[in-house]
Amino acid sequence: MADKTKMKNLQATIAGLNKKFGKEVVQTASEMAKQGKLSKKVVVTPSLELNEALWCGGLSGIVELYGNNSSGKTSLAIDTIAKNQKEDKDFIAAWLETEGSVTENILKDHGIDMERLVYWRQEDVVNAENALDIARGFIEDGSIDMLVVNSVAGLSPSVEVEDDLKKQNIALTARLLSKFFRVANGAASKNDITIVFINQTRDNVGQMYGDPATTTGGKALGFYASQRIRMNMLKLQAADPIKEDEGVKIGFIIKKNRFAGQHNPFTKGEYYALYGKGIDSTVALPAILLSKGVVRQAGAYWYYEDENGKPITIDGIEGKFKSKAAFLDVIRNNKTWRDTLIGKINFSRTQTQEEVQEAERENEEANKAMDEIEKQEMTDDIEQLLDGNSSEG
């Protein structure tokens, strides 16, 4: 804890700045946290593996999904919208389409509620500037929860649209995105909107060392992004739980993650997507539950127990399973079991008891300092009033 005199001076400065710029504009981090101003909304994806790897439980802030073609980027974005619409009746998303690849049939096949998805195409507003201005309007208004731009590579600035094809205009999209983030990033943060940019990889000509691939749109997106996720399709092996005619295996690598805390931000993993059903995370659920301490494994047996070590019974099924396959069968076919177990998973880092107590002590000291300042200001006002009356007399 800082020196009391120093804290008193700090609170005096804060009070003066708030008087000038507005109430509660400047506060201590502990006060901001109590009001929820330091937390970020997390948009949960259908992939438990990806949610686990991101440490915070899903997508948040400005997100870049990138990779080569057919790597599951667009499907992940659509399935994420569908999942959150089903779980939250007030969830509204917006979709800026620059490629013309996402159609009504695709959205309906993924289970999208069309009434809660705002959709516009770049070609209908001529250029990328107008398309992004529409996006900026929704961001500043705060009426949406999630925005998807599909894709960065398809953005066509006005100069590019108007000029002949023979003219080579350099870094137009990069400059446009740089300006967009400067004017829209603050509003997106204030209104807690998750913005997902789908991007493509290109060969980085002349690259001698490291990753030979690069992304389109310049460096601004990578700088402003809170999360960057590289995706690619993996070849199914004999040991995989699905076959080639049943679905695909998607690999991902987290290239940037501001929400990893003290964890390794550069995690990687894989998940499965089934044809006609979408992303299937059931096969990964036992391992995640085991790592979180929700279930226990002893030999071939799997247990879901209460605090006394007694197996918990749900829907008439005892939480004691002879094998992983038996456990998987229950959580795949029994929604109550699945929802109960997933609800026990905590992806975010919680404060320790010591951190909570320290925050309470700081708040108490800050409140005392503020009370002293208010009393002093009241005394000064009374003295000024008395001085004014005596001078008039």
Order of alpha helices (4+ residues) and beta strands (2+ residues): alpha-alpha-alpha-beta-alpha-beta-alpha-beta-alpha-beta-alpha-alpha-beta-beta-alpha-beta-beta-beta-beta-alpha-beta-beta-beta-beta-beta-alpha-alpha-alpha
